[in-house]
């Protein structure tokens, strides 16, 4: 550290440490001092060095850093080693995932009463990979179905626990595809006591036929199939329909690890969480998705070791995000309510250096009026805090929906406010965005998204540098002051997860 910077930290620390256990104060000069110090220390060139290391790890391990591979384990060990050396309390948090799934025989879906009908496996319906085995005969019960659908209608069937009011435990849940993740529907059905699950396609043009689909979810422990709209519509229209549902498959589970690193000091009743997923897809090294977010929060943590903090800061490097947000979902599910309540906010950084980038901030207040509703109270304030950084640099931003595609999902589902930065994935950049940020309209933000070409040559270094600074700024400010984030109440902890990753 430069001598003048060390002196500045020493002076600021002398001011802040006596207050470290006090109630967070209003925003003031100390917040600004530490934010500026951390931004100065978090340099894009050093973030790039972590990306180089991730690329080298992938090169040495078959070109991938996917969960369950040696490339992920080496990435985990690289991150954990640096954080331990920096003085953090580091925990390797186990995460279960499906390592193998084999269907031993075609699935069965037969109407047994009233009358009888045999549906054709792998044509009328498919097993949801990775469905557990199961053989159940029971009455079907529709859950909040939208029938008949219209060309513009959307289904929220099974998206809320309230959809299952009146559901009779032991029945097979009949659910329509729609506006929330399949995983949400599956887990809600299991919680309601369903013994099997039939999800059928929504019914609009282009959304009528079933197809093979891996949703990465097995924890419900019940047989699950995905059926054509015609099948679901017929069963829904048959009063008292009883079906036999059978899946015969062999499911093998593996274990990976989240890396959780926590500051030694700071108020443990007021935790600031910062997360990015560490795994890639099997097809490539995942240097933008999401080496970029992981490298930026890693460098932020390493440089923050020089600073005192008022609030405890917890950095999370998630495993198995690409398999269905498994790392963050299992982490949040395993927390007690008291532990959840201590997390004041969650910051998520997933893909922050897309080559055809736009500076997108999660739309915490739903001011865009697109897709999902606003995040839990406090999310709007996080969006405005991040926006203030970009505005201060004369840079524009646009909103991006809480669409359920990244690790903020499990946090907002239990009422924890969230926000973060995203530079775009496979979607096409709009003409309006090209006018704001440069780049090419009608071309994907990242043409190498989930492909082998997401290498060290893929990320945009300008976006990486700017966003790393924005991350450092927000983390430093919240490390000292969360007064802008409203206190939560128990009523806010039941917010449902939103938006389908494959809708």
C-alpha positions in Angstrom: 0.0 0.0 0.0 1.3 3.5 -0.8 2.5 5.4 2.2 0.0 8.3 1.8 -2.8 5.8 1.5 -1.7 4.0 4.6 -1.7 7.2 6.5 -5.2 8.0 5.3 -6.4 4.6 6.4 -4.8 5.0 9.8 -6.5 8.3 10.4 -9.9 7.1 9.2 -9.6 4.0 11.2 -8.9 6.0 14.3 -12.2 7.8 13.7 -14.3 4.8 12.9 -13.1 2.0 15.2 -14.7 3.5 18.4 -18.0 3.5 16.5 -17.7 0.0 15.1 -20.4 -1.5 17.4 -22.6 1.6 17.4 -25.9 1.9 15.6 -25.2 2.8 11.9 -25.1 6.6 11.5 -26.4 8.7 8.6 -24.2 8.9 5.5 -21.3 11.2 6.0 -17.6 11.9 5.2 -16.3 8.7 6.7 -18.3 6.6 4.2 -16.9 8.7 1.4 -13.3 8.4 2.7 -13.4 4.6 2.8 -15.3 4.3 -0.5 -12.7 6.4 -2.2 -9.8 4.5 -0.6 -11.2 1.1 -1.7 -12.1 2.2 -5.2 -8.5 3.5 -5.6 -7.1 0.2 -4.5 -9.3 -2.1 -6.6 -7.6 -1.9 -10.0 -8.9 -3.5 -13.1 -5.4 -4.8 -13.9 -5.5 -6.8 -10.7 -9.0 -8.1 -11.4 -7.7 -9.2 -14.8 -4.9 -11.2 -13.1 -7.6 -13.3 -11.3 -9.3 -13.9 -14.7 -5.9 -15.1 -16.1 -5.7 -17.5 -13.2 -9.2 -18.8 -13.9 -8.3 -19.3 -17.5 -5.1 -21.2 -16.5 -7.1 -23.4 -14.2 -9.5 -24.2 -17.0 -6.7 -24.9 -19.4 -5.2 -27.4 -17.0 -8.6 -29.1 -16.4 -10.2 -29.9 -19.7 -11.3 -26.3 -20.6 -14.0 -26.0 -17.9 -14.6 -24.8 -14.3 -18.0 -26.4 -14.0 -19.3 -27.6 -10.6 -18.2 -31.2 -9.9 -15.1 -31.0 -12.1 -11.4 -30.6 -11.1 -11.5 -27.1 -12.7 -14.2 -26.0 -10.2 -12.3 -27.5 -7.3 -9.1 -25.7 -8.3 -11.0 -22.4 -8.7 -12.5 -22.9 -5.2 -9.0 -23.6 -3.7 -7.5 -20.6 -5.5 -10.1 -18.2 -4.0 -10.1 -19.8 -0.6 -6.3 -19.6 -0.3 -6.1 -15.9 -1.1 -8.9 -15.0 1.2 -7.4 -17.0 4.1 -4.1 -15.3 3.5 -5.9 -11.9 3.7 -7.2 -12.7 7.1 -10.8 -13.7 6.4 -12.7 -16.4 8.2 -13.2 -18.9 5.3 -15.7 -21.7 5.2 -16.2 -24.3 2.5 -19.9 -24.8 2.6 -21.1 -28.1 1.1 -23.5 -28.0 -1.9 -25.3 -31.1 -3.2 -25.9 -31.4 -6.9 -26.9 -34.1 -9.4 -23.7 -35.8 -10.7 -25.5 -38.4 -12.8 -29.0 -39.3 -13.8 -30.0 -42.3 -15.9 -33.5 -43.2 -16.9 -33.7 -47.0 -16.7 -37.1 -47.3 -18.4 -39.5 -44.9 -20.2 -41.8 -43.1 -17.8 -45.5 -44.0 -17.4 -48.5 -41.7 -17.4 -51.9 -43.5 -17.6 -55.4 -42.3 -16.9 -57.0 -45.1 -14.8 -60.3 -43.5 -13.8 -62.8 -42.5 -15.0 -62.1 -44.6 -18.1 -58.5 -45.3 -19.1 -56.0 -43.9 -21.5 -52.2 -44.4 -22.0 -50.1 -41.4 -22.9 -47.1 -42.0 -25.0 -43.7 -41.5 -23.2 -41.1 -39.2 -24.8 -43.8 -37.9 -27.1 -46.8 -36.8 -25.1 -44.7 -36.3 -22.0 -41.1 -36.6 -20.7 -39.5 -37.3 -17.3 -38.1 -34.1 -15.8 -34.4 -34.7 -15.5 -33.4 -35.4 -12.8 -36.6 -36.7 -11.4 -36.3 -39.2 -8.6 -37.8 -42.6 -9.1 -41.4 -43.1 -8.0 -44.6 -45.0 -8.8 -47.8 -43.4 -7.6 -51.5 -43.8 -8.5 -53.6 -40.9 -7.2 -56.2 -38.3 -8.1 -55.0 -35.3 -10.0 -55.6 -31.9 -8.7 -55.2 -28.7 -10.8 -53.3 -25.8 -9.2 -54.4 -22.3 -10.2 -54.7 -23.1 -13.9 -55.3 -20.6 -16.7 -57.6 -22.5 -19.0 -58.3 -21.9 -21.8 -55.2 -19.8 -22.4 -55.3 -16.8 -24.7 -52.4 -15.7 -27.0 -51.4 -13.1 -24.4 -52.3 -14.8 -21.2 -49.6 -16.0 -18.8 -49.9 -18.6 -16.1 -48.7 -18.2 -12.5 -49.8 -21.8 -11.6 -47.9 -23.1 -8.7 -45.7 -20.0 -8.3 -47.1 -19.0 -4.8 -47.6 -21.2 -1.8 -51.1 -19.6 -1.7 -51.9 -21.4 -5.0 -52.0 -24.6 -3.0 -54.7 -23.5 -0.5 -57.1 -26.4 -0.5 -54.7 -28.9 -2.1 -55.3 -32.3 -0.7 -52.0 -33.9 0.4 -51.4 -37.2 -1.3 -52.7 -36.1 -4.7 -50.7 -35.6 -7.9 -50.3 -31.8 -8.6 -51.2 -30.7 -12.1 -49.5 -27.4 -12.8 -49.2 -25.2 -15.9 -45.9 -23.8 -17.1 -45.6 -20.0 -16.7 -44.0 -17.1 -15.2 -41.8 -18.5 -12.4 -39.0 -21.1 -12.3 -40.0 -24.8 -12.7 -38.0 -25.3 -9.5 -40.4 -23.0 -7.6 -43.4 -25.0 -8.7 -41.7 -28.3 -7.8 -40.8 -27.2 -4.3 -44.1 -25.6 -3.6 -45.9 -28.8 -4.7 -43.8 -30.9 -2.5 -44.4 -28.6 0.5 -48.1 -28.9 -0.1 -47.9 -32.7 0.2 -48.0 -33.7 -3.5 -46.9 -37.3 -4.2 -46.2 -36.6 -7.9 -46.1 -33.7 -10.3 -47.3 -33.1 -13.8 -46.3 -29.8 -15.3 -47.8 -29.2 -18.8 -46.9 -26.6 -21.4 -48.7 -23.3 -21.2 -50.9 -23.5 -24.4 -49.9 -20.4 -26.4 -48.6 -20.8 -29.9 -45.1 -22.2 -29.7 -45.7 -23.3 -26.1 -47.8 -26.4 -26.6 -45.5 -29.4 -26.8 -43.4 -31.1 -24.1 -39.7 -31.6 -24.6 -36.7 -33.1 -22.7 -35.7 -30.7 -19.9 -33.1 -30.7 -17.1 -34.2 -28.5 -14.3 -31.4 -29.6 -11.9 -33.9 -30.2 -9.1 -34.4 -33.5 -7.3 -35.0 -32.4 -3.7 -38.8 -32.7 -3.7 -38.3 -36.5 -3.8 -41.3 -37.2 -6.0 -41.7 -38.3 -9.6 -42.0 -35.4 -12.0 -43.0 -35.2 -15.7 -43.4 -32.5 -18.3 -46.4 -33.0 -20.6 -47.9 -31.4 -23.7 -50.6 -28.8 -23.3 -53.2 -31.3 -24.7 -52.4 -33.8 -21.9 -52.7 -31.3 -19.1 -55.8 -29.7 -20.6 -57.5 -33.2 -20.9 -56.6 -34.2 -17.3 -57.8 -30.8 -16.0 -61.1 -31.3 -17.8 -61.7 -34.7 -16.5 -63.5 -34.5 -13.1 -62.0 -36.9 -10.5 -59.2 -38.0 -12.9 -56.9 -40.6 -11.4 -53.6 -41.4 -13.0 -50.7 -43.7 -12.5 -47.4 -41.8 -12.7 -44.1 -43.7 -12.7 -40.5 -42.7 -13.2 -37.7 -45.3 -13.1 -34.3 -43.6 -12.9 -31.0 -43.8 -11.1 -29.9 -40.6 -9.4 -26.3 -40.0 -8.3 -25.5 -37.0 -6.1 -22.1 -35.2 -5.8 -20.9 -32.5 -3.5 -19.3 -29.2 -4.3 -18.6 -26.2 -2.1 -19.5 -22.5 -1.8 -16.6 -20.4 -0.5 -17.8 -18.1 2.3 -15.4 -15.5 3.6 -16.3 -13.2 6.4 -14.5 -10.3 8.0 -13.1 -10.9 11.4 -14.6 -7.7 12.7 -17.8 -5.8 12.3 -21.3 -6.0 13.8 -22.5 -9.6 13.3 -26.1 -8.4 13.7 -25.8 -6.3 10.6 -24.3 -8.4 7.8 -23.6 -7.1 4.3 -23.4 -10.0 1.8 -21.7 -9.8 -1.5 -21.9 -12.7 -3.9 -20.9 -14.0 -7.4 -21.1 -17.6 -8.7 -17.7 -19.2 -9.3 -18.7 -22.1 -11.5 -18.8 -22.1 -15.3 -20.9 -24.2 -17.6 -19.3 -27.5 -18.8 -18.8 -26.2 -22.3 -16.2 -23.6 -21.4 -14.0 -21.8 -18.9 -16.7 -19.1 -18.0 -14.4 -16.1 -17.9 -17.1 -13.6 -18.3 -19.8 -15.9 -16.9 -18.9 -15.6 -14.2 -15.2 -15.3 -13.7 -15.7 -11.5 -14.1 -18.0 -11.2 -11.1 -16.0 -13.6 -9.0 -12.7 -11.9 -9.8 -14.1 -8.4 -9.0 -15.5 -9.3 -5.6 -12.3 -11.3 -4.8 -10.1 -8.3 -5.5 -12.5 -6.1 -3.5 -12.2 -8.5 -0.5 -8.4 -8.7 -0.8 -8.1 -4.9 -0.8 -10.7 -4.4 1.9 -8.5 -6.3 4.4 -6.6 -2.9 4.9 -9.8 -1.2 6.1 -11.7 -1.4 9.3 -15.5 -2.1 9.0 -18.5 -1.2 11.1 -20.7 -4.0 9.7 -19.6 -7.6 9.2 -19.1 -8.2 5.4 -19.6 -11.7 4.0 -18.3 -12.6 0.6 -19.9 -15.7 -1.1 -18.5 -17.5 -4.2 -21.4 -19.7 -5.2 -21.1 -23.3 -6.5 -23.5 -24.9 -9.0 -25.3 -21.7 -10.0 -25.3 -23.1 -13.6 -27.1 -26.2 -12.3 -30.1 -24.1 -10.9 -28.8 -21.7 -8.3 -28.0 -24.7 -6.1 -25.2 -23.1 -4.1 -27.1 -19.9 -3.1 -30.5 -21.7 -2.7 -29.1 -24.4 -0.4 -27.2 -21.8 1.6 -30.3 -19.6 2.2 -32.5 -22.6 2.9 -30.1 -23.8 5.6 -30.1 -20.5 7.5 -32.3 -20.1 10.5 -34.8 -17.2 10.5 -32.5 -15.4 13.0 -29.5 -15.8 10.7 -31.5 -14.5 7.7 -32.7 -11.5 9.7 -29.0 -10.6 10.4 -28.3 -10.2 6.6 -29.2 -6.6 6.0 -28.7 -6.8 2.2 -27.3 -8.9 -0.6 -25.3 -7.6 -3.6 -25.0 -9.8 -6.6 -22.5 -9.6 -9.5 -23.0 -12.0 -12.3 -21.5 -11.2 -15.8 -20.0 -7.7 -15.4 -17.7 -7.6 -18.5 -19.8 -8.7 -21.4 -18.1 -7.7 -24.7 -21.1 -5.8 -26.1 -22.0 -4.5 -22.6 -24.6 -2.3 -21.1 -24.4 -1.1 -17.5 -27.5 -2.7 -16.1 -28.7 -2.3 -12.5 -31.3 -4.7 -11.0 -34.6 -2.9 -11.0 -35.2 -2.8 -7.2 -38.2 -0.4 -7.4 -39.8 -1.9 -10.5 -39.7 1.6 -12.1 -39.2 -0.1 -15.5 -42.6 -1.8 -15.0 -41.3 -4.9 -16.8 -41.6 -8.5 -15.7 -41.1 -9.2 -12.0 -42.3 -6.9 -9.2 -40.1 -4.7 -7.1 -37.5 -6.4 -4.8 -38.0 -6.5 -1.0 -37.9 -3.1 0.7 -34.3 -1.8 0.5 -33.8 -3.0 -3.0 -34.7 0.3 -4.5 -32.2 2.0 -2.2 -29.5 -0.4 -3.4 -30.3 0.4 -7.0 -30.0 4.1 -6.3 -26.7 3.7 -4.4 -25.2 1.9 -7.4 -26.7 4.4 -9.8 -25.1 7.3 -7.9 -21.7 5.8 -8.6 -22.2 5.7 -12.3 -23.8 9.1 -12.3 -20.8 10.5 -10.5 -18.7 9.3 -13.4 -21.0 10.6 -16.0 -22.0 7.1 -17.1 -25.6 6.1 -18.0 -27.3 3.0 -16.6 -30.5 1.1 -17.5 -32.6 -1.3 -15.4 -32.7 -5.0 -15.6 -35.5 -7.2 -14.2 -35.3 -9.5 -11.2 -36.0 -12.4 -13.6 -34.8 -15.2 -11.3 -31.7 -16.1 -13.3 -29.0 -15.4 -10.8 -28.2 -15.9 -7.1 -30.2 -13.0 -5.8 -33.3 -15.2 -6.3 -33.1 -17.2 -3.0 -32.4 -14.0 -1.0 -35.3 -11.9 -2.4 -37.5 -15.0 -1.9 -37.1 -14.7 1.9 -37.4 -10.9 2.0 -33.7 -9.9 1.9 -33.2 -6.8 -0.2 -30.9 -7.2 -3.1 -29.3 -5.4 -6.0 -26.3 -5.6 -8.3 -24.8 -5.1 -11.7 -25.2 -7.1 -14.9 -23.8 -6.4 -18.4 -26.1 -8.7 -20.4 -26.0 -12.3 -21.6 -27.5 -13.9 -24.7 -30.2 -11.2 -25.3 -29.7 -8.7 -28.1 -28.6 -5.1 -27.3 -31.2 -2.6 -28.2 -30.6 0.5 -30.4 -31.3 2.7 -27.4 -28.6 0.9 -25.4 -26.1 1.1 -28.3 -26.7 4.9 -28.3 -26.0 5.0 -24.6 -23.1 2.6 -24.2 -21.7 2.1 -27.7 -21.3 -1.4 -29.1 -23.6 -3.0 -31.7 -27.4 -3.1 -31.7 -29.2 -6.3 -32.4 -26.2 -8.4 -31.4 -26.0 -10.4 -28.2 -24.4 -8.7 -25.2 -22.2 -11.8 -25.0 -22.0 -13.9 -28.2 -19.9 -16.4 -26.2 -22.5 -16.9 -23.5 -22.4 -20.5 -22.3 -19.9 -21.4 -25.0 -16.3 -22.6 -25.3 -15.3 -19.1 -26.5 -16.0 -17.5 -23.2 -12.2 -17.3 -22.6 -9.9 -14.6 -21.5 -10.3 -13.0 -24.9 -14.0 -12.5 -24.3 -14.5 -9.9 -21.5 -14.6 -6.2 -22.1 -11.8 -4.7 -20.0 -13.4 -1.2 -19.8 -16.6 -2.7 -18.4 -14.6 -4.9 -16.0 -12.6 -1.9 -14.7 -15.6 0.4 -14.2 -17.8 -2.3 -12.6 -15.0 -3.4 -10.3 -14.9 0.2 -9.1 -18.6 0.3 -8.6 -18.5 -2.9 -6.6 -15.7 -1.5 -4.4 -17.7 1.7 -3.8 -20.9 0.0 -2.8 -19.2 -2.6 -0.6 -17.2 0.0 1.2 -20.2 2.2 1.8 -22.4 -0.6 3.2 -19.5 -1.9 5.2 -19.8 1.3 7.3 -23.4 2.4 6.8 -26.6 0.5 6.1 -29.0 3.2 7.5 -30.6 3.7 4.1 -31.8 0.1 4.1 -35.1 -0.2 6.0 -35.4 -2.6 8.9 -37.2 -5.8 8.0 -40.3 -7.3 9.6 -41.3 -10.9 9.8 -44.1 -10.3 7.3 -41.5 -9.4 4.6 -39.7 -12.8 4.8 -42.2 -14.8 2.8 -41.8 -13.1 -0.6 -42.1 -15.6 -3.5 -39.3 -16.3 -6.0 -40.1 -14.8 -9.4 -39.7 -15.3 -13.1 -38.9 -18.4 -15.1 -35.4 -19.1 -16.3 -36.8 -20.9 -19.3 -40.1 -19.1 -19.9 
